[in-house]
Amino acid sequence: MSILEQVKNKFSQLEVNEKNPKRIYINADNETAKAVVLYLFHDLKVRLSTITGLDSRPGVEILYHLAVDGEAKVITVRTLVKKPELEIASVTPEIPAAEWVEREIAEMLGVKFIGHPNLATLLLPDDWPAGVYPLRKQTFESKQELKEIEN
């Protein structure tokens, strides 16, 4: 049975899109996304390549990119973390390779990864203003406010 079929059998409620034979997208809600990633990683032995975050009006889309070694296939599990909460369960306790990527997304986009063992600053200087996230599409009250942040 293919990986795609196994995922569909285990998580029948998910929307699964096979863009082409080498690229699969799985849309999941926040509560299910972690379970899908862990199933792919632990049970189906798929490797976590990276995690990305994209800012949008309703929230931040988190994309877990997993590689199927030997098949040259990438599976992306997508979930939307809604604003203003921006909280999602961390996969780091079960997949230690996710630690720095989750830290980067937290720092750059303001997503809080619940259960992450260490969300300490990774990239930004220690005196960076709290609540300002460089990769988030924020609206600034004035050009002066933007200048203050840039300095």
Phi and psi in radians as a Rosetta constraint file:
Dihedral C 1 N 2 CA 2 C 2 CIRCULARHARMONIC -1.236 0.35
Dihedral N 2 CA 2 C 2 N 3 CIRCULARHARMONIC 2.836 0.35
Dihedral C 2 N 3 CA 3 C 3 CIRCULARHARMONIC -1.039 0.35
Dihedral N 3 CA 3 C 3 N 4 CIRCULARHARMONIC -0.749 0.35
Dihedral C 3 N 4 CA 4 C 4 CIRCULARHARMONIC -1.030 0.35
Dihedral N 4 CA 4 C 4 N 5 CIRCULARHARMONIC -0.784 0.35
Dihedral C 4 N 5 CA 5 C 5 CIRCULARHARMONIC -1.130 0.35
Dihedral N 5 CA 5 C 5 N 6 CIRCULARHARMONIC -0.700 0.35
Dihedral C 5 N 6 CA 6 C 6 CIRCULARHARMONIC -1.116 0.35
Dihedral N 6 CA 6 C 6 N 7 CIRCULARHARMONIC -0.717 0.35
Dihedral C 6 N 7 CA 7 C 7 CIRCULARHARMONIC -1.137 0.35
Dihedral N 7 CA 7 C 7 N 8 CIRCULARHARMONIC -0.768 0.35
Dihedral C 7 N 8 CA 8 C 8 CIRCULARHARMONIC -1.090 0.35
Dihedral N 8 CA 8 C 8 N 9 CIRCULARHARMONIC -0.664 0.35
Dihedral C 8 N 9 CA 9 C 9 CIRCULARHARMONIC -1.187 0.35
Dihedral N 9 CA 9 C 9 N 10 CIRCULARHARMONIC -0.714 0.35
Dihedral C 9 N 10 CA 10 C 10 CIRCULARHARMONIC -1.306 0.35
Dihedral N 10 CA 10 C 10 N 11 CIRCULARHARMONIC -0.687 0.35
Dihedral C 10 N 11 CA 11 C 11 CIRCULARHARMONIC -2.192 0.35
Dihedral N 11 CA 11 C 11 N 12 CIRCULARHARMONIC 1.283 0.35
Dihedral C 11 N 12 CA 12 C 12 CIRCULARHARMONIC -1.154 0.35
Dihedral N 12 CA 12 C 12 N 13 CIRCULARHARMONIC -0.363 0.35
Dihedral C 12 N 13 CA 13 C 13 CIRCULARHARMONIC -1.414 0.35
Dihedral N 13 CA 13 C 13 N 14 CIRCULARHARMONIC -0.143 0.35
Dihedral C 13 N 14 CA 14 C 14 CIRCULARHARMONIC -1.401 0.35
Dihedral N 14 CA 14 C 14 N 15 CIRCULARHARMONIC 2.624 0.35
Dihedral C 14 N 15 CA 15 C 15 CIRCULARHARMONIC -1.575 0.35
Dihedral N 15 CA 15 C 15 N 16 CIRCULARHARMONIC 2.095 0.35
Dihedral C 15 N 16 CA 16 C 16 CIRCULARHARMONIC -2.092 0.35
Dihedral N 16 CA 16 C 16 N 17 CIRCULARHARMONIC 2.198 0.35
Dihedral C 16 N 17 CA 17 C 17 CIRCULARHARMONIC -2.099 0.35
Dihedral N 17 CA 17 C 17 N 18 CIRCULARHARMONIC 2.155 0.35
Dihedral C 17 N 18 CA 18 C 18 CIRCULARHARMONIC -1.768 0.35
Dihedral N 18 CA 18 C 18 N 19 CIRCULARHARMONIC 1.707 0.35
Dihedral C 18 N 19 CA 19 C 19 CIRCULARHARMONIC -1.120 0.35
Dihedral N 19 CA 19 C 19 N 20 CIRCULARHARMONIC -0.678 0.35
Dihedral C 19 N 20 CA 20 C 20 CIRCULARHARMONIC -2.776 0.35
Dihedral N 20 CA 20 C 20 N 21 CIRCULARHARMONIC 3.034 0.35
Dihedral C 20 N 21 CA 21 C 21 CIRCULARHARMONIC -1.033 0.35
Dihedral N 21 CA 21 C 21 N 22 CIRCULARHARMONIC -0.305 0.35
Dihedral C 21 N 22 CA 22 C 22 CIRCULARHARMONIC -1.856 0.35
Dihedral N 22 CA 22 C 22 N 23 CIRCULARHARMONIC -0.017 0.35
Dihedral C 22 N 23 CA 23 C 23 CIRCULARHARMONIC -2.437 0.35
Dihedral N 23 CA 23 C 23 N 24 CIRCULARHARMONIC 2.012 0.35
Dihedral C 23 N 24 CA 24 C 24 CIRCULARHARMONIC -2.129 0.35
Dihedral N 24 CA 24 C 24 N 25 CIRCULARHARMONIC 2.352 0.35
Dihedral C 24 N 25 CA 25 C 25 CIRCULARHARMONIC -2.027 0.35
Dihedral N 25 CA 25 C 25 N 26 CIRCULARHARMONIC 2.320 0.35
Dihedral C 25 N 26 CA 26 C 26 CIRCULARHARMONIC -2.109 0.35
Dihedral N 26 CA 26 C 26 N 27 CIRCULARHARMONIC 2.110 0.35
Dihedral C 26 N 27 CA 27 C 27 CIRCULARHARMONIC -1.664 0.35
Dihedral N 27 CA 27 C 27 N 28 CIRCULARHARMONIC 2.224 0.35
Dihedral C 27 N 28 CA 28 C 28 CIRCULARHARMONIC -2.404 0.35
Dihedral N 28 CA 28 C 28 N 29 CIRCULARHARMONIC 2.673 0.35
Dihedral C 28 N 29 CA 29 C 29 CIRCULARHARMONIC -1.384 0.35
Dihedral N 29 CA 29 C 29 N 30 CIRCULARHARMONIC 2.994 0.35
Dihedral C 29 N 30 CA 30 C 30 CIRCULARHARMONIC -1.031 0.35
Dihedral N 30 CA 30 C 30 N 31 CIRCULARHARMONIC -0.645 0.35
Dihedral C 30 N 31 CA 31 C 31 CIRCULARHARMONIC -1.253 0.35
Dihedral N 31 CA 31 C 31 N 32 CIRCULARHARMONIC -0.502 0.35
Dihedral C 31 N 32 CA 32 C 32 CIRCULARHARMONIC -1.644 0.35
Dihedral N 32 CA 32 C 32 N 33 CIRCULARHARMONIC -0.463 0.35
Dihedral C 32 N 33 CA 33 C 33 CIRCULARHARMONIC -0.954 0.35
Dihedral N 33 CA 33 C 33 N 34 CIRCULARHARMONIC -0.826 0.35
Dihedral C 33 N 34 CA 34 C 34 CIRCULARHARMONIC -1.079 0.35
Dihedral N 34 CA 34 C 34 N 35 CIRCULARHARMONIC -0.757 0.35
Dihedral C 34 N 35 CA 35 C 35 CIRCULARHARMONIC -1.074 0.35
Dihedral N 35 CA 35 C 35 N 36 CIRCULARHARMONIC -0.685 0.35
Dihedral C 35 N 36 CA 36 C 36 CIRCULARHARMONIC -1.161 0.35
Dihedral N 36 CA 36 C 36 N 37 CIRCULARHARMONIC -0.799 0.35
Dihedral C 36 N 37 CA 37 C 37 CIRCULARHARMONIC -1.063 0.35
Dihedral N 37 CA 37 C 37 N 38 CIRCULARHARMONIC -0.792 0.35
Dihedral C 37 N 38 CA 38 C 38 CIRCULARHARMONIC -1.162 0.35
Dihedral N 38 CA 38 C 38 N 39 CIRCULARHARMONIC -0.628 0.35
Dihedral C 38 N 39 CA 39 C 39 CIRCULARHARMONIC -1.101 0.35
Dihedral N 39 CA 39 C 39 N 40 CIRCULARHARMONIC -0.827 0.35
Dihedral C 39 N 40 CA 40 C 40 CIRCULARHARMONIC -1.053 0.35
Dihedral N 40 CA 40 C 40 N 41 CIRCULARHARMONIC -0.774 0.35
Dihedral C 40 N 41 CA 41 C 41 CIRCULARHARMONIC -1.236 0.35
Dihedral N 41 CA 41 C 41 N 42 CIRCULARHARMONIC -0.926 0.35
Dihedral C 41 N 42 CA 42 C 42 CIRCULARHARMONIC -1.426 0.35
Dihedral N 42 CA 42 C 42 N 43 CIRCULARHARMONIC -0.819 0.35
Dihedral C 42 N 43 CA 43 C 43 CIRCULARHARMONIC -1.469 0.35
Dihedral N 43 CA 43 C 43 N 44 CIRCULARHARMONIC -0.701 0.35
Dihedral C 43 N 44 CA 44 C 44 CIRCULARHARMONIC -1.743 0.35
Dihedral N 44 CA 44 C 44 N 45 CIRCULARHARMONIC 0.013 0.35
Dihedral C 44 N 45 CA 45 C 45 CIRCULARHARMONIC 1.012 0.35
Dihedral N 45 CA 45 C 45 N 46 CIRCULARHARMONIC 0.691 0.35
Dihedral C 45 N 46 CA 46 C 46 CIRCULARHARMONIC -1.598 0.35
Dihedral N 46 CA 46 C 46 N 47 CIRCULARHARMONIC 2.455 0.35
Dihedral C 46 N 47 CA 47 C 47 CIRCULARHARMONIC -1.618 0.35
Dihedral N 47 CA 47 C 47 N 48 CIRCULARHARMONIC 2.324 0.35
Dihedral C 47 N 48 CA 48 C 48 CIRCULARHARMONIC -1.293 0.35
Dihedral N 48 CA 48 C 48 N 49 CIRCULARHARMONIC 2.058 0.35
Dihedral C 48 N 49 CA 49 C 49 CIRCULARHARMONIC -1.515 0.35
Dihedral N 49 CA 49 C 49 N 50 CIRCULARHARMONIC -0.915 0.35
Dihedral C 49 N 50 CA 50 C 50 CIRCULARHARMONIC -2.908 0.35
Dihedral N 50 CA 50 C 50 N 51 CIRCULARHARMONIC 3.059 0.35
Dihedral C 50 N 51 CA 51 C 51 CIRCULARHARMONIC -2.286 0.35
Dihedral N 51 CA 51 C 51 N 52 CIRCULARHARMONIC 2.387 0.35
Dihedral C 51 N 52 CA 52 C 52 CIRCULARHARMONIC -2.185 0.35
Dihedral N 52 CA 52 C 52 N 53 CIRCULARHARMONIC 2.783 0.35
Dihedral C 52 N 53 CA 53 C 53 CIRCULARHARMONIC -2.277 0.35
Dihedral N 53 CA 53 C 53 N 54 CIRCULARHARMONIC 2.406 0.35
Dihedral C 53 N 54 CA 54 C 54 CIRCULARHARMONIC -2.245 0.35
Dihedral N 54 CA 54 C 54 N 55 CIRCULARHARMONIC 2.190 0.35
Dihedral C 54 N 55 CA 55 C 55 CIRCULARHARMONIC -1.363 0.35
Dihedral N 55 CA 55 C 55 N 56 CIRCULARHARMONIC 2.436 0.35
Dihedral C 55 N 56 CA 56 C 56 CIRCULARHARMONIC -2.510 0.35
Dihedral N 56 CA 56 C 56 N 57 CIRCULARHARMONIC 3.011 0.35
Dihedral C 56 N 57 CA 57 C 57 CIRCULARHARMONIC -1.015 0.35
Dihedral N 57 CA 57 C 57 N 58 CIRCULARHARMONIC -0.849 0.35
Dihedral C 57 N 58 CA 58 C 58 CIRCULARHARMONIC -1.346 0.35
Dihedral N 58 CA 58 C 58 N 59 CIRCULARHARMONIC -0.308 0.35
Dihedral C 58 N 59 CA 59 C 59 CIRCULARHARMONIC 3.002 0.35
Dihedral N 59 CA 59 C 59 N 60 CIRCULARHARMONIC -2.765 0.35
Dihedral C 59 N 60 CA 60 C 60 CIRCULARHARMONIC -2.001 0.35
Dihedral N 60 CA 60 C 60 N 61 CIRCULARHARMONIC 2.182 0.35
Dihedral C 60 N 61 CA 61 C 61 CIRCULARHARMONIC -1.466 0.35
Dihedral N 61 CA 61 C 61 N 62 CIRCULARHARMONIC 2.182 0.35
Dihedral C 61 N 62 CA 62 C 62 CIRCULARHARMONIC -1.796 0.35
Dihedral N 62 CA 62 C 62 N 63 CIRCULARHARMONIC 2.265 0.35
Dihedral C 62 N 63 CA 63 C 63 CIRCULARHARMONIC -2.136 0.35
Dihedral N 63 CA 63 C 63 N 64 CIRCULARHARMONIC 2.052 0.35
Dihedral C 63 N 64 CA 64 C 64 CIRCULARHARMONIC -1.673 0.35
Dihedral N 64 CA 64 C 64 N 65 CIRCULARHARMONIC 1.992 0.35
Dihedral C 64 N 65 CA 65 C 65 CIRCULARHARMONIC -1.738 0.35
Dihedral N 65 CA 65 C 65 N 66 CIRCULARHARMONIC 2.104 0.35
Dihedral C 65 N 66 CA 66 C 66 CIRCULARHARMONIC -2.122 0.35
Dihedral N 66 CA 66 C 66 N 67 CIRCULARHARMONIC 2.387 0.35
Dihedral C 66 N 67 CA 67 C 67 CIRCULARHARMONIC -1.780 0.35
Dihedral N 67 CA 67 C 67 N 68 CIRCULARHARMONIC 2.382 0.35
Dihedral C 67 N 68 CA 68 C 68 CIRCULARHARMONIC -1.712 0.35
Dihedral N 68 CA 68 C 68 N 69 CIRCULARHARMONIC 1.700 0.35
Dihedral C 68 N 69 CA 69 C 69 CIRCULARHARMONIC -1.097 0.35
Dihedral N 69 CA 69 C 69 N 70 CIRCULARHARMONIC 2.460 0.35
Dihedral C 69 N 70 CA 70 C 70 CIRCULARHARMONIC 1.545 0.35
Dihedral N 70 CA 70 C 70 N 71 CIRCULARHARMONIC -0.288 0.35
Dihedral C 70 N 71 CA 71 C 71 CIRCULARHARMONIC -2.028 0.35
Dihedral N 71 CA 71 C 71 N 72 CIRCULARHARMONIC -0.086 0.35
Dihedral C 71 N 72 CA 72 C 72 CIRCULARHARMONIC 0.896 0.35
Dihedral N 72 CA 72 C 72 N 73 CIRCULARHARMONIC 0.804 0.35
Dihedral C 72 N 73 CA 73 C 73 CIRCULARHARMONIC -2.115 0.35
Dihedral N 73 CA 73 C 73 N 74 CIRCULARHARMONIC 2.512 0.35
Dihedral C 73 N 74 CA 74 C 74 CIRCULARHARMONIC -2.108 0.35
Dihedral N 74 CA 74 C 74 N 75 CIRCULARHARMONIC 2.295 0.35
Dihedral C 74 N 75 CA 75 C 75 CIRCULARHARMONIC -1.969 0.35
Dihedral N 75 CA 75 C 75 N 76 CIRCULARHARMONIC 2.228 0.35
Dihedral C 75 N 76 CA 76 C 76 CIRCULARHARMONIC -2.019 0.35
Dihedral N 76 CA 76 C 76 N 77 CIRCULARHARMONIC 2.134 0.35
Dihedral C 76 N 77 CA 77 C 77 CIRCULARHARMONIC -1.689 0.35
Dihedral N 77 CA 77 C 77 N 78 CIRCULARHARMONIC 2.078 0.35
Dihedral C 77 N 78 CA 78 C 78 CIRCULARHARMONIC -1.929 0.35
Dihedral N 78 CA 78 C 78 N 79 CIRCULARHARMONIC 2.435 0.35
Dihedral C 78 N 79 CA 79 C 79 CIRCULARHARMONIC -2.575 0.35
Dihedral N 79 CA 79 C 79 N 80 CIRCULARHARMONIC 2.596 0.35
Dihedral C 79 N 80 CA 80 C 80 CIRCULARHARMONIC -1.803 0.35
Dihedral N 80 CA 80 C 80 N 81 CIRCULARHARMONIC 2.127 0.35
Dihedral C 80 N 81 CA 81 C 81 CIRCULARHARMONIC -1.676 0.35
Dihedral N 81 CA 81 C 81 N 82 CIRCULARHARMONIC 1.952 0.35
Dihedral C 81 N 82 CA 82 C 82 CIRCULARHARMONIC -1.341 0.35
Dihedral N 82 CA 82 C 82 N 83 CIRCULARHARMONIC 2.545 0.35
Dihedral C 82 N 83 CA 83 C 83 CIRCULARHARMONIC -1.412 0.35
Dihedral N 83 CA 83 C 83 N 84 CIRCULARHARMONIC 2.646 0.35
Dihedral C 83 N 84 CA 84 C 84 CIRCULARHARMONIC -1.584 0.35
Dihedral N 84 CA 84 C 84 N 85 CIRCULARHARMONIC -0.117 0.35
Dihedral C 84 N 85 CA 85 C 85 CIRCULARHARMONIC -1.120 0.35
Dihedral N 85 CA 85 C 85 N 86 CIRCULARHARMONIC -0.874 0.35
Dihedral C 85 N 86 CA 86 C 86 CIRCULARHARMONIC 0.892 0.35
Dihedral N 86 CA 86 C 86 N 87 CIRCULARHARMONIC 0.932 0.35
Dihedral C 86 N 87 CA 87 C 87 CIRCULARHARMONIC -2.190 0.35
Dihedral N 87 CA 87 C 87 N 88 CIRCULARHARMONIC 2.437 0.35
Dihedral C 87 N 88 CA 88 C 88 CIRCULARHARMONIC -2.632 0.35
Dihedral N 88 CA 88 C 88 N 89 CIRCULARHARMONIC 2.659 0.35
Dihedral C 88 N 89 CA 89 C 89 CIRCULARHARMONIC -1.189 0.35
Dihedral N 89 CA 89 C 89 N 90 CIRCULARHARMONIC 2.387 0.35
Dihedral C 89 N 90 CA 90 C 90 CIRCULARHARMONIC -1.347 0.35
Dihedral N 90 CA 90 C 90 N 91 CIRCULARHARMONIC 2.509 0.35
Dihedral C 90 N 91 CA 91 C 91 CIRCULARHARMONIC -1.691 0.35
Dihedral N 91 CA 91 C 91 N 92 CIRCULARHARMONIC -0.092 0.35
Dihedral C 91 N 92 CA 92 C 92 CIRCULARHARMONIC -0.997 0.35
Dihedral N 92 CA 92 C 92 N 93 CIRCULARHARMONIC -0.722 0.35
Dihedral C 92 N 93 CA 93 C 93 CIRCULARHARMONIC -1.013 0.35
Dihedral N 93 CA 93 C 93 N 94 CIRCULARHARMONIC -0.529 0.35
Dihedral C 93 N 94 CA 94 C 94 CIRCULARHARMONIC -1.721 0.35
Dihedral N 94 CA 94 C 94 N 95 CIRCULARHARMONIC -0.443 0.35
Dihedral C 94 N 95 CA 95 C 95 CIRCULARHARMONIC -2.264 0.35
Dihedral N 95 CA 95 C 95 N 96 CIRCULARHARMONIC 1.522 0.35
Dihedral C 95 N 96 CA 96 C 96 CIRCULARHARMONIC -0.979 0.35
Dihedral N 96 CA 96 C 96 N 97 CIRCULARHARMONIC -0.443 0.35
Dihedral C 96 N 97 CA 97 C 97 CIRCULARHARMONIC -1.121 0.35
Dihedral N 97 CA 97 C 97 N 98 CIRCULARHARMONIC -0.267 0.35
Dihedral C 97 N 98 CA 98 C 98 CIRCULARHARMONIC -1.438 0.35
Dihedral N 98 CA 98 C 98 N 99 CIRCULARHARMONIC -0.148 0.35
Dihedral C 98 N 99 CA 99 C 99 CIRCULARHARMONIC -0.949 0.35
Dihedral N 99 CA 99 C 99 N 100 CIRCULARHARMONIC -0.985 0.35
Dihedral C 99 N 100 CA 100 C 100 CIRCULARHARMONIC -1.225 0.35
Dihedral N 100 CA 100 C 100 N 101 CIRCULARHARMONIC -0.599 0.35
Dihedral C 100 N 101 CA 101 C 101 CIRCULARHARMONIC -1.173 0.35
Dihedral N 101 CA 101 C 101 N 102 CIRCULARHARMONIC -0.743 0.35
Dihedral C 101 N 102 CA 102 C 102 CIRCULARHARMONIC -1.115 0.35
Dihedral N 102 CA 102 C 102 N 103 CIRCULARHARMONIC -0.671 0.35
Dihedral C 102 N 103 CA 103 C 103 CIRCULARHARMONIC -1.074 0.35
Dihedral N 103 CA 103 C 103 N 104 CIRCULARHARMONIC -0.763 0.35
Dihedral C 103 N 104 CA 104 C 104 CIRCULARHARMONIC -1.085 0.35
Dihedral N 104 CA 104 C 104 N 105 CIRCULARHARMONIC -0.790 0.35
Dihedral C 104 N 105 CA 105 C 105 CIRCULARHARMONIC -1.121 0.35
Dihedral N 105 CA 105 C 105 N 106 CIRCULARHARMONIC -0.704 0.35
Dihedral C 105 N 106 CA 106 C 106 CIRCULARHARMONIC -1.059 0.35
Dihedral N 106 CA 106 C 106 N 107 CIRCULARHARMONIC -0.785 0.35
Dihedral C 106 N 107 CA 107 C 107 CIRCULARHARMONIC -1.267 0.35
Dihedral N 107 CA 107 C 107 N 108 CIRCULARHARMONIC -0.702 0.35
Dihedral C 107 N 108 CA 108 C 108 CIRCULARHARMONIC -1.519 0.35
Dihedral N 108 CA 108 C 108 N 109 CIRCULARHARMONIC -0.490 0.35
Dihedral C 108 N 109 CA 109 C 109 CIRCULARHARMONIC -2.108 0.35
Dihedral N 109 CA 109 C 109 N 110 CIRCULARHARMONIC -0.154 0.35
Dihedral C 109 N 110 CA 110 C 110 CIRCULARHARMONIC 1.423 0.35
Dihedral N 110 CA 110 C 110 N 111 CIRCULARHARMONIC 0.324 0.35
Dihedral C 110 N 111 CA 111 C 111 CIRCULARHARMONIC -1.451 0.35
Dihedral N 111 CA 111 C 111 N 112 CIRCULARHARMONIC 2.289 0.35
Dihedral C 111 N 112 CA 112 C 112 CIRCULARHARMONIC -1.687 0.35
Dihedral N 112 CA 112 C 112 N 113 CIRCULARHARMONIC 2.112 0.35
Dihedral C 112 N 113 CA 113 C 113 CIRCULARHARMONIC -1.651 0.35
Dihedral N 113 CA 113 C 113 N 114 CIRCULARHARMONIC 1.800 0.35
Dihedral C 113 N 114 CA 114 C 114 CIRCULARHARMONIC -1.151 0.35
Dihedral N 114 CA 114 C 114 N 115 CIRCULARHARMONIC 2.249 0.35
Dihedral C 114 N 115 CA 115 C 115 CIRCULARHARMONIC 1.588 0.35
Dihedral N 115 CA 115 C 115 N 116 CIRCULARHARMONIC -0.006 0.35
Dihedral C 115 N 116 CA 116 C 116 CIRCULARHARMONIC -1.219 0.35
Dihedral N 116 CA 116 C 116 N 117 CIRCULARHARMONIC 2.345 0.35
Dihedral C 116 N 117 CA 117 C 117 CIRCULARHARMONIC -1.285 0.35
Dihedral N 117 CA 117 C 117 N 118 CIRCULARHARMONIC -0.293 0.35
Dihedral C 117 N 118 CA 118 C 118 CIRCULARHARMONIC -2.836 0.35
Dihedral N 118 CA 118 C 118 N 119 CIRCULARHARMONIC 1.554 0.35
Dihedral C 118 N 119 CA 119 C 119 CIRCULARHARMONIC -1.606 0.35
Dihedral N 119 CA 119 C 119 N 120 CIRCULARHARMONIC 0.594 0.35
Dihedral C 119 N 120 CA 120 C 120 CIRCULARHARMONIC -1.150 0.35
Dihedral N 120 CA 120 C 120 N 121 CIRCULARHARMONIC 2.758 0.35
Dihedral C 120 N 121 CA 121 C 121 CIRCULARHARMONIC -0.942 0.35
Dihedral N 121 CA 121 C 121 N 122 CIRCULARHARMONIC 2.374 0.35
Dihedral C 121 N 122 CA 122 C 122 CIRCULARHARMONIC -2.054 0.35
Dihedral N 122 CA 122 C 122 N 123 CIRCULARHARMONIC -0.764 0.35
Dihedral C 122 N 123 CA 123 C 123 CIRCULARHARMONIC -2.016 0.35
Dihedral N 123 CA 123 C 123 N 124 CIRCULARHARMONIC -0.657 0.35
Dihedral C 123 N 124 CA 124 C 124 CIRCULARHARMONIC -1.429 0.35
Dihedral N 124 CA 124 C 124 N 125 CIRCULARHARMONIC 2.685 0.35
Dihedral C 124 N 125 CA 125 C 125 CIRCULARHARMONIC -1.143 0.35
Dihedral N 125 CA 125 C 125 N 126 CIRCULARHARMONIC 2.715 0.35
Dihedral C 125 N 126 CA 126 C 126 CIRCULARHARMONIC -1.034 0.35
Dihedral N 126 CA 126 C 126 N 127 CIRCULARHARMONIC -0.493 0.35
Dihedral C 126 N 127 CA 127 C 127 CIRCULARHARMONIC -1.635 0.35
Dihedral N 127 CA 127 C 127 N 128 CIRCULARHARMONIC 0.266 0.35
Dihedral C 127 N 128 CA 128 C 128 CIRCULARHARMONIC -1.107 0.35
Dihedral N 128 CA 128 C 128 N 129 CIRCULARHARMONIC 2.402 0.35
Dihedral C 128 N 129 CA 129 C 129 CIRCULARHARMONIC -1.094 0.35
Dihedral N 129 CA 129 C 129 N 130 CIRCULARHARMONIC 2.335 0.35
Dihedral C 129 N 130 CA 130 C 130 CIRCULARHARMONIC -1.112 0.35
Dihedral N 130 CA 130 C 130 N 131 CIRCULARHARMONIC 2.468 0.35
Dihedral C 130 N 131 CA 131 C 131 CIRCULARHARMONIC 1.399 0.35
Dihedral N 131 CA 131 C 131 N 132 CIRCULARHARMONIC 0.099 0.35
Dihedral C 131 N 132 CA 132 C 132 CIRCULARHARMONIC -1.927 0.35
Dihedral N 132 CA 132 C 132 N 133 CIRCULARHARMONIC 2.088 0.35
Dihedral C 132 N 133 CA 133 C 133 CIRCULARHARMONIC -2.050 0.35
Dihedral N 133 CA 133 C 133 N 134 CIRCULARHARMONIC 1.997 0.35
Dihedral C 133 N 134 CA 134 C 134 CIRCULARHARMONIC -1.002 0.35
Dihedral N 134 CA 134 C 134 N 135 CIRCULARHARMONIC -0.512 0.35
Dihedral C 134 N 135 CA 135 C 135 CIRCULARHARMONIC -1.738 0.35
Dihedral N 135 CA 135 C 135 N 136 CIRCULARHARMONIC 0.102 0.35
Dihedral C 135 N 136 CA 136 C 136 CIRCULARHARMONIC -1.596 0.35
Dihedral N 136 CA 136 C 136 N 137 CIRCULARHARMONIC 2.431 0.35
Dihedral C 136 N 137 CA 137 C 137 CIRCULARHARMONIC -1.381 0.35
Dihedral N 137 CA 137 C 137 N 138 CIRCULARHARMONIC 1.508 0.35
Dihedral C 137 N 138 CA 138 C 138 CIRCULARHARMONIC -1.684 0.35
Dihedral N 138 CA 138 C 138 N 139 CIRCULARHARMONIC 2.663 0.35
Dihedral C 138 N 139 CA 139 C 139 CIRCULARHARMONIC -1.756 0.35
Dihedral N 139 CA 139 C 139 N 140 CIRCULARHARMONIC 2.189 0.35
Dihedral C 139 N 140 CA 140 C 140 CIRCULARHARMONIC -1.719 0.35
Dihedral N 140 CA 140 C 140 N 141 CIRCULARHARMONIC 2.436 0.35
Dihedral C 140 N 141 CA 141 C 141 CIRCULARHARMONIC -1.056 0.35
Dihedral N 141 CA 141 C 141 N 142 CIRCULARHARMONIC -0.655 0.35
Dihedral C 141 N 142 CA 142 C 142 CIRCULARHARMONIC -2.694 0.35
Dihedral N 142 CA 142 C 142 N 143 CIRCULARHARMONIC 2.913 0.35
Dihedral C 142 N 143 CA 143 C 143 CIRCULARHARMONIC -1.130 0.35
Dihedral N 143 CA 143 C 143 N 144 CIRCULARHARMONIC -0.537 0.35
Dihedral C 143 N 144 CA 144 C 144 CIRCULARHARMONIC -1.101 0.35
Dihedral N 144 CA 144 C 144 N 145 CIRCULARHARMONIC -0.745 0.35
Dihedral C 144 N 145 CA 145 C 145 CIRCULARHARMONIC -1.065 0.35
Dihedral N 145 CA 145 C 145 N 146 CIRCULARHARMONIC -0.735 0.35
Dihedral C 145 N 146 CA 146 C 146 CIRCULARHARMONIC -1.125 0.35
Dihedral N 146 CA 146 C 146 N 147 CIRCULARHARMONIC -0.713 0.35
Dihedral C 146 N 147 CA 147 C 147 CIRCULARHARMONIC -1.065 0.35
Dihedral N 147 CA 147 C 147 N 148 CIRCULARHARMONIC -0.718 0.35
Dihedral C 147 N 148 CA 148 C 148 CIRCULARHARMONIC -1.100 0.35
Dihedral N 148 CA 148 C 148 N 149 CIRCULARHARMONIC -0.685 0.35
Dihedral C 148 N 149 CA 149 C 149 CIRCULARHARMONIC -1.201 0.35
Dihedral N 149 CA 149 C 149 N 150 CIRCULARHARMONIC -0.724 0.35
Dihedral C 149 N 150 CA 150 C 150 CIRCULARHARMONIC -1.159 0.35
Dihedral N 150 CA 150 C 150 N 151 CIRCULARHARMONIC -0.521 0.35
